[in-house]
């Protein structure tokens, strides 16, 4: 399974986003992003099956939960 | 021991609060929002749970707008100094605690001027009191007024200022409204959205029954991108670390440094306790105790200030005795009260207490038997 990461502003938004996805039965895991992979240094993200990214982003958009970027696929 | 100083901090705390603080320290107290290991995430989850509980208590659907601070004073300083721009005018009331009065006064360095709105005669029927208060507020506002900052309930006597009407007025006039809920959160219902409040500031350790070490500034859900709001403390935020400035979003913009996780964990349980009992039931108990003590003190010949207002606190003086002496005698008898000016010189001047007074203040756990014991002791003087 290839994993993608939806970058969040902070741990606060990562928990909020994870809970929103969990409400829609979409599993995700909170991870810390390597500073080399973000524009601003330390960041948190939600690791998710890449096949679910579009669904996840749609849920976050509908719930008004912002995200910074989608960080590339990892095996 | 009988504890009548709950307006300073509530004691004892509900068992759930004590247990959760201990459980946090024992099981999951990593640093929230710094690492991503299980202990850090467990701590972050609890912090978020508390944000969610606090937001719900205050009628907000935005847990991320709950900023945790050390106490109400820090929360008020953050709210006042971020929401009130330089070189403008602010209205405060004549009941304000020093956490509003001193902060607003210090903002004079950035050109902020203020008007102290004298509250109406407290002997007026409450409805008329509020009408006159609003008339005075309308008069106090100037073309350069940008905000109203006021206490919801005085920390001296349980006078409740008409926050709903002030909020509506501020919304109509485009003014920001900062509410000091130090003595009302957990006792009165506060809805940050319907009451048009820009920021509610409250302690965790008073009527929310949490431990000392946590307070909160809860920003209205309309505040999303807050990059334009100035910070007063800068430091580590756990995110955007490569940037030389604090994050542009809540809550992290105003939460520099490590959060007081055990205190926040305890606060979560305190809010759960308050929600379980219900603010209406808590308020009814406090009003009953306040009336009971007021009647008892009046029969003894004590001077009770604002005796027609019943609630969490009773402010009084004993004839021919300083407030400090009266409080010391009560302490000798195992009864805790607080004498002096209660960090509210404006309020004492408004109530004309002279050199201060004794404040007895209740929690949900106090009883009329404890009040009887205090009155019995005072009868023996």
Interface residues (C-beta under 8 A of the other chain):
Chain A: X9 X10 X11 X12 X13 X15 X16 X30 X31 X32 X35 X40 X41 X42 X43 X44
Chain B: X32 X33 X35 X36 X41 X44 X45 X48 X51 X63 X64 X237 X238 X239 X240 X241 X242 X243 X247 X249 X251 X252
